[in-house]
Amino acid sequence: LAERRFDGFVPGRYQLDGFGAGGFRFAEMSHRGSILATPAGIRIWPVTSFAQVTLESLQPVLDEAGTIDFLILGIGHDIAFLPASLRDPFKAVGITVEAMATPAAARTYNVLVGEERRVAAALIAVE
C-alpha cells in the first residue's frame, strides 16, 4: 500500500505507526515535521524546538478540553522543565500535562490511545 500525502489535517484518532527520521507515520500517511494529535484528528504542528512551544501553539488542545484528560508533550531528545505559564492553563481546564522526550511521548501516546484514554499529544519531530 502506498502512503497518502498528509495535507495538514486528518480527522480521527490514530496510533502512531512510526516516528523518527524527522517525522511520523499514521493513518497510512507520513509527515516530515512535528504533529499535534487530539481526539478530533492529527494536524501539522509548526514547532521544531521546545523554545517554540507556546500556549498559542497548543490552543487546539485547549479548544478540545472537554474531550482531553492528558496532554503528552514530546519535546525532542532532551528533557526540560515545563513552566507554570504552559502548565497552569491546562490544569485550569482539567488537563494534566506531561513533558518527556519525543520517543517516550510517542510510545506513551500509543498506549493511552490503545486504552481509549482521553489523550492528546504535541510531538516535536526528531531525527
URHUQUI-V758814 format. One record per residue. N is the residue number from 0. SS is DSSP state (2 for helix, 1 for strand, 0 for the rest). PSI is psi in degrees with one decimal (* if undefined). Layout:
BEGIN
N/SS/PSI, N/SS/PSI
END
This chain:
BEGIN
0/0/131.2, 1/0/140.2, 2/0/141.6, 3/1/155.4, 4/1/134.0, 5/0/120.3, 6/0/13.1, 7/0/-26.2, 8/1/133.4, 9/1/119.6, 10/1/148.4, 11/0/168.0, 12/0/130.6, 13/0/141.3, 14/0/160.6, 15/0/126.6, 16/0/-21.0, 17/1/159.0, 18/1/157.1, 19/1/-176.3, 20/0/32.2, 21/0/15.3, 22/1/-159.9, 23/1/153.6, 24/1/135.6, 25/1/152.1, 26/0/39.6, 27/0/29.4, 28/1/164.1, 29/1/152.9, 30/1/128.8, 31/1/116.0, 32/0/-177.5, 33/0/155.9, 34/1/156.2, 35/1/117.6, 36/1/123.0, 37/1/171.6, 38/0/-26.9, 39/0/-28.5, 40/1/-176.3, 41/1/133.4, 42/1/159.1, 43/1/137.5, 44/0/108.9, 45/0/54.5, 46/0/131.9, 47/0/-6.4, 48/0/158.8, 49/2/-34.4, 50/2/-21.9, 51/2/-4.0, 52/0/120.2, 53/0/165.8, 54/0/-38.9, 55/0/-40.9, 56/0/-22.3, 57/0/7.8, 58/2/-38.0, 59/2/-30.6, 60/2/-45.5, 61/2/-35.5, 62/2/-27.3, 63/0/22.9, 64/2/-32.6, 65/2/-12.0, 66/2/7.8, 67/0/130.6, 68/0/-28.3, 69/1/138.9, 70/1/117.8, 71/1/120.2, 72/1/110.8, 73/1/112.0, 74/0/28.4, 75/0/-145.6, 76/0/-17.6, 77/0/168.8, 78/0/137.1, 79/0/155.3, 80/0/130.1, 81/0/115.9, 82/0/155.9, 83/2/-32.4, 84/2/-25.2, 85/2/-34.5, 86/2/-43.9, 87/2/-42.0, 88/2/-30.8, 89/2/-42.8, 90/2/-38.9, 91/2/-25.2, 92/0/13.5, 93/0/18.9, 94/0/125.2, 95/1/131.3, 96/1/130.0, 97/1/125.6, 98/1/135.6, 99/1/172.5, 100/0/146.0, 101/2/-44.9, 102/2/-43.0, 103/2/-38.3, 104/2/-42.2, 105/2/-43.0, 106/2/-42.9, 107/2/-43.6, 108/2/-46.5, 109/2/-42.4, 110/2/-46.3, 111/2/-39.1, 112/2/-42.1, 113/2/-30.7, 114/0/4.8, 115/0/37.0, 116/0/160.4, 117/0/85.7, 118/1/149.2, 119/1/158.6, 120/1/135.4, 121/1/112.0, 122/1/117.2, 123/0/126.2, 124/0/144.2, 125/0/153.6, 126/0/*
END
